């Protein structure tokens, strides 16, 4: 990158740049787009990188540069940036979102950039042309809310920092990333060394960070983190980092903290002066949500990032000489903390500047992510190990889970069957690598796309041999410029919710399983379902396996039973608490031709767990009432409370919505087993307190001892005391705990009826709350049918010729009136930007003046003059704004545009409406 930008000065500029970053405590974040790390949906034409963020630590909390600041910084150092559009008025902002809605289902780089260039107030082209380096495949956009000053800042930056020259464009830049990796493909360490050498001594003076040295192990002792947190901070930044790490560990956020020796400071190391590198990596988005919740209570907390690297220096102070210095540092930290809190109160909330929206282009999300990754890459092992039939079962089940329409399923099935035959024929029994599968998939998809226009739409302009103009023409070709109104909200989403589950075929089986916790009543429910007369409404046998009575591993035993009785309904009487078990069940379904239905106890859950404390209290109460339980988990169990807390924490990390959504997406169905009455009073404080104490104790125990039994380890005495307290508290509140439970008879009845519906195909799963999307095609003013009908009746009453004309077409005109509208702009005729420009008036009432009726024996329409809103005239992009009333058989609505010309040619009649009639209607997208 530096060689291309600076040419012969690149080495000098690399050294200068690194020195600048070190002195100013800065971090440059970049997005590397490359195929050498494996194929992930679409291989770029050329490896490239763009800067996404510039941060400086300074003396306070990390400061992220504004977009204009990034552009200025990157142009100074000749670093590549992405395409940036700025929208600073209500009109441009609403036009942007409308443009996205119009393009979300078929947007590619060319059409999206063209549309946004038209509606944006400022457009800053990318350093690298997306079409040239990546191709037309566009995953999405990120929209960020910025201050009103941003437009002025950006104008100043673009004036003061023109696009930099590219001094090395014609020079030999050396081996490319792909060439280096290809030359050392057989040995990963050699590959890494070659890559590090190629970036030069300024960026990588030594490779010890990757390979260590002979005198020290690479990884540092885990105790370093503890020592760091217990140490006296010598500056404000260190104190804030300690605060962040302490909170993350205390709340057990899903994050990793890894320490390494800092070999760059090897010469400075002594027993009293140690240097480390700390790497913090937040594993899941849940961690951010939980941390943000804490930030609401502690606004002075530093914001959390996905990952960051910290140089740590731990040193011992000289007791006498450093005493005053430490006091001074301590006071400085306190002062900085107070000032930071004041800044939070007085200043404009920094959080507003970090609000972001990810906008994905759904055609490519579905086609390139789901088709390539899930249906092709993830199905390779099944195709090569189990054959084409198993592969077909796999991809059809995936499409069912996604809710793919029947028509699209047929198209994809034809393509995937051809893919399976092609790759098996080419590779034989040697399985294609999932990391390089696109080397084979890309050429296949390109050839398949070129065979027909429908194939091209299915593949989504796959590869780089499909011409952009052809693809856009095919997509637009299906758009009727004056077709029936279909509101945006009613369009079938490109990422739909799971469809109504098809009836389970008679030659297929059914697995009913329980992602639950001991005490959720699964065994009692299984017993009732097993003995219910008539089963589930068909003649398939129903049987069960109780986990507590099965010796050895449970799920392989279930698989054996499935193979013996493939058409049966299996009630899997064992808790299935995590994704590992769910994957086993999915695999079992695929191998033995079965569907699976999860049954979960209904509960509101918490921010981080699908089961609430109310539900946990009832589960514990039930378990502690058991006697002679086959699994030895009953009132005689000394550690029953600990066992239930262990199960409860297996679900930690997902709230209720995330938990249910994942089950629905995996299995296409979900049955909620009623548990608690909706009109119950809150959980008594003593019960809530004892559960919270148990959770805190469990966290302490598991941090120190992992999964060691509670009767062993440091906290054994505390566990004994808590188990007794739990029993005493639940007994004291037994009347309450009994009263809040839904009667078991009604639970059994509801679950049985839901299972019957699934067997018959009459079941629709609860919403997994996926966002619905639709693609805007045109903007129009929607007119009330009753008022237009009233106008026509008046015209007919006053004019016999008009009455005769309308009489014979009454039914057809009535149907058309239900969709009365004045089209303002259409995506195909006027472009996306033209349609999007009406976004500022969306849902506003717009007056329309109807001045004449033009008609002949093939069609009829009213001339419309569009009025004003807030003093601004709404101008239609149509040459002749009108309301189409009727078209004859075989005549498209678009042809009504020719009526004024036909009138001038004497081929149509005109009736002037005097005085004109004004009707108002909302401006909407369709």
TIGUGU-791229 format. One record per residue (C-alpha): x, y, z; residue in one letter. Coordinates in steps of 0.05 Angstrom, whole numbers, plus 5000, padded with zeros to 4 digits. Example, Ala and Ser with C-alpha at 12.3 -4.5 7.8 and 13.67 -1.06 7.14 Angstrom:
BEGIN
524649105156A527349795143S
***
This chain:
BEGIN
500050005000X505650495019X509850294958X504050434912X502451104945X509451384957X513751034905X521151124918X519751494983X515850915014X521250665062X522451365088X514951485097X513850815131X518950985184X516051685193X508951415198X510650895251X514451405292X508351865288X503651315312X508151135370X509151845395X501752025390X499151365418X494851235357X491450625327X489550525254X483950015241X483449715172X479049235133X483248735094X479548415035X483247795013X482147084992X488446795023X485046685090X479746235058X473546345017X467746685052X462346795000X465647224946X472847244926X475547944911X478648084843X484648384877X486848394950X486049094979X485449465045X481650085068X482250475133X475850435174X477750805238X483251245267X483751295342X488351665390X488951515464X491552185487X490752315562X483352155567X478951625538X480151385467X478051885415X475451635348X476552105290X470452375254X469352165182X472252815157X478052725205X479452035176X479352305105X484152865123X488852395161X488751875106X489952375050X495852665088X499051975094X496151715028X492251155061X486350845024X479251015047X472350745030X466851114992X463551615037X456951985027X454552545072X447152735080X446153385117X438953575102X432353255117X431153165043X437752805030X437252365093X430152125076X432252035004X438051605027X433651125066X428551105010X434150954960X436450375003X429350105007X428950154931X435549784921X435649304981X433548694941X437748784877X442849324892X449849224864X455849684868X454350064803X447050204817X448050364891X453850844880X450151184823X443851284865X447551534928X451852004887X445352324863X441852414930X447952564975X449953274993X457353074990X460352454957X467552254969X469751694922X473651104950X481151054939X479950384906X474150284857X469849744889X467849464820X475149394799X477849074863X471748704892X466848664834X459548844834X457948444897X456048944951X454748675021X451949305051X452850005078X454050295147X450150935165X452751345223X449251925257X453852535259X453453255282X450753825239X457854105235X460153505194X458153795127X462254425138X468154005164X467853555104X467654135055X473754435088X477553775087X476053655014X478354364998X484754315039X486453585023X485453404950X486152664930X493552484937X497852264878X499851544868X507451584858X508550834855X503150654805X508150474750X513450164795X514749434809X511349344877X514348664890X510548024903X503148084920X499847794981X497047214940X503747064907X507447054974X502346585005X502246134944X509846074944X509845815016X503145455018X506144805045X509045115109X504945605150X510845865190X514945995128X508846345098X508346795159X515746955159X515547135085X509547585095X512847945154X519348035116X515648325057X512648905097X519549175114X523349355178X519149965196X512549595201X515748955228X522749045256X522448345287X518047735283X518747555357X511447735370X509447145326X514946645341X517846855409X525146735426X528946155455X529846455525X522546585541X515946235529X511246625484X505246615532X505646945600X502846665664X495346775676X496847115741X499347725703X492047965694X490847915770X497248285785X495548825734X488648935765X491548975835X497049465817X497150215830X495750565763X500751105744X496251485696X488851595682X488551145621X491250555661X486050655716X480350665665X482950035632X483349685699X476149895714X473849615647X477448945655X475148875727X467848965707X468448485648X471347945693X466448075750X460448035703X463547445666X462747765598X464347305539X471447545528X478547275528X484547605562X491147345538X497947575561X504447515522X511647705539X513648355505X520048125471X521348825443X523149045515X527248425531X533448845547X529549255599X526648665637X528548555710X525048225769X522348905789X520749145718X516448695673X513448815604X507548465574X502648505517X495248415535X490248205481X482948305498X477847975451X470348025461X467347385433X460047555422X455448145413X451947955478X458048225515X456948915487X449548925506X451148725577X456849225582X452449785555X447449625609X452949745660X454850395625X447850665638X449350605712X456650825706X457051345650X464551455663X466250745640X470550715578X466750435518X468149705500X471249495434X471248825398X478648745410X484649145432X492049075447X495349375508X502749445527X503349345602X509149525646X508949245717X514349525762X515849565836X516550255866X522150455914X518450515980X521451166004X523051545941X516451395906X511551495963X510052225947X510052065873X504751525882X500452005923X501052515868X499252005815X493251775857X490752485862X491752595787X487651975771X482152215817X482152915786X481952625716X476252165735X472252755763X473653175701X471552585657X465052535694X463953285686X465253235612X459952685607X454853145640X456653795606X458353585535X454153335478X453352585489X459052235453X454551625445X450351995394X456252025348X457151275352X450151065334X450650635272X445850255227X448049665184X444349625119X445048965082X443248835010X438648235018X439447904950X446747824963X445947665036X441447095016X444846874951X452146974969X451946805043X446546275045X447545964977X455045944975X456745875048X451045445075X448545065015X455044954978X460945015027X457744735089X454644165050X461243905021X462643395076X455643115071X456043074995X462742714994X461742275056X454342095050X452642214978X447842634936X441442394970X443842615039X446343265010X439443394979X436143255046X441043745078X439944325031X432344235028X432044255104X436244895104X431545225055X425545015098X428745345158X429845995119X422745985093X424845975020X418946014973X416845394934X418745704868X425645904893X426645214924X425444894856X430445354822X435745244875X434544484876X435844444801X442244844807X444844484870X443443794839X447643994779X453044264825X453243604864X453843194800X459143664771X463743684832X463142934848X464842774776X470843244777X473643074846X471542344853X472242134926X477242684944X473243194983X473843914960X477044375013X472144845046X477445385048X478445404973X471845154947X470445794908X475945594859X470945074834X464345394854X465646074820X466645794749X460745324757X456145894780X458446344725X457045834671X450345664702X448446404706X449946514632X445345964609X438946374619X436447044645X432746674702X439146324722X442646994723X437547284772X437946654815X445546684821X445447444830X450647644778X455447124804X462647194785X465547734742X463747504672X456547734679X455548434652X452548944700X448149254647X445148574629X443748414701X440349084715X436249014652X433748334673X432048564744X428449184718X424948794663X419748514710X417549194736X410849454712X411250214711X403850304723X402049644755X397549494814X399349814879X403149374927X405249724990X412549645009X410649315075X406848765039X412648534995X415147845013X421447945053X427947715020X429947415087X423247125108X421146835173X420646075175X414645865134X408845445158X411944775172X409844235122X406243625148X411143105172X410842555120X408441865140X415141565122X418742075165X419742085240X419242625292X423942785350X420943175407X426343455453X426943935512X431944515517X430144575591X432544525663X431143975714X424244105743X421244355678X416443755679X419043425616X418742715645X411642805670X409643095603X412942535564X409142025606X402442365592X403942435518X406041705513X399541465545X394941965510X389541585470X390241685395X397441925397X398342545355X392642425307X396041905261X398241185266X405641285278X408240945341X410341395399X415841185447X420641515495X427641455525X428641735595X435642015602X436241825675X435141085658X439841045598X446840785611X452341095569X451541685522X444341875512X443842185442X447441615406X442141155437X436641595410X440041555341X440040785346X432640785362X431341255304X434840775256X430840185283X424140555279X425041105227X417541265223X416441335298X415541935343X421041965394X420042355459X427242505481X426442555556X432942915571X434943645577X438143905513X441344545538X446544755487X448444815414X452744185414X446543775430X442344155380X447444005325X447143265343X439543285336X440143655269X445043125245X440442565269X434542875231X438642905168X441242195173X434641865193X429542285154X426242615214X423843295237X425243565306X420743975352X423644345413X419044435473X421044985521X418045225586X415145915573X418646475611X420247215603X427647085614X432847605634X437648035593X442547455590X438546815603X432146545570X429546325639X427446835692X428746765766X421346615775X422046015730X428545795765X425045835832X419445385808X424344885778X428244845843X421844785884X419444205841X426143835845X426443905921X419543595926X421642965889X422742295922X426441695894X428342045830X431841565780X437342085769X438442185844X436442925837X431243015891X430143255962X435542785987X440843085941X445543505982X447643935923X441043975885X441144735884X448144745855X446244255800X440344685778X444745305779X449644935734X444044775684X441545495689X448345765670X448745305610X443745775578X447546405599X449046865540X442346895505X436147285523X429246975511X428347255441X435247025418X434146335448X427346225414X429646535348X435546055343X431245445357X426045665305X431545795254X434745115266X428544685271X422945085239X418345015299X417745155374X412644955426X412045375488X409944975549X406045425597X409345495664X407346115704X400746475709X400947165676X397147505733X401947265788X404847745840X412347885838X417347385866X417947475942X424347835962X427047256005X426446785945X429647285898X435347425947X437046685959X437346555884X441747165872X446446935928X446746255896X448446545828X453946975857X456746375895X456445955831X460346495794X465746505847X466145745849X466345655774X471646195764X476345845813X474545115804X470945045737X466044465740X468644165805X462943925850X460444425901X462043945958X469444025941X473744635935X474545305971X467145455978X464544776003X462345066071X458745656036X455145165990X452744746049X450045366084X446645616020X443344946003X440044946072X437945676064X434945515996X430744946022X428245346082X426445946038X422745535986X418845156039X416945806073X414246056006X411145405982X404045685980X406346235932X410445775888X404545285881X399645845866X403446155808X404045515766X399445375707X395444725721X399044125692X392743855657X392244475613X399744445598X399043735572X392943905530X396244515498X402744145481X399043545452X394743995408X400844365382X404343705365X398143485327X398344135287X405644005269X404043295247X398443555202X402244165175X397444665207X402644975252X406045655245X411945795291X412046405336X415347005304X422847015310X422247775301X426347815238X426048485204X421648495142X424248835081X421249025015X423949364953X420850034934X418950074860X415350744854X412751344892X405451544886X399851934919X394551434941X387551724929X381251514967X377051074921X370451344948X371952064928X374251864857X368051444849X363652024872X366952464819X365451954764X358151904785X357452664780X360652664710X356052104687X349852454714X351653094677X353952784611X349952224575X356052034532X360251944594X354651554628X354351074570X361950994569X362250844643X356250374647X359549824607X365849834647X363049924717X366049284747X372949384716X373250114736X370949944807X376749464815X381549984788X378850524835X380950104895X388150254873X387250984851X393851344851X398051874818X404951604802X410352114817X416651724797X418251014778X424850664791X425350394720X423451034683X426351574727X431651224769X432551064842X434551764863X428252064832X423751584872X427851684935X427352444931X420052404954X422252095020X421852765056X414252785042X412852055059X405851955090X404252705083X397352885055X398353184985X392553544948X391253324877X386853734829X383253314776X381953754714X379753304657X378152594635X381352324571X378751654543X377851214483X375550494472X381850204503X383250624565X381251224608X384951684656X384152334695X389152904687X392053074755X395553714779X399553564842X399354094896X403854344952X406054125021X409154615070X409355135015X413354684968X410254424903X410853674895X413053584823X411552934788X417052644745X411652384698X410752824636X403152744645X401052634717X394552244717X390051734751X388851114708X381450914712X380950344663X384749944611X381749444562X383748724556X391048654534X392549384547X397849544600X396950104649X403250424622X399850564555X395251064589X401151554585X399651624510X392551894519X394252644513X397852504447X392052064423X387252634438X391353114396X391252604340X383652544345X384051834371X381351984441X375952434472X376552934528X371653174582X373753804620X372053804694X369554504710X370754694764X376654224778X375753744836X381053714891X382353054928X387952934979X391652294994X398152065028X404652024990X407051294996X412250824969X410150194932X
***
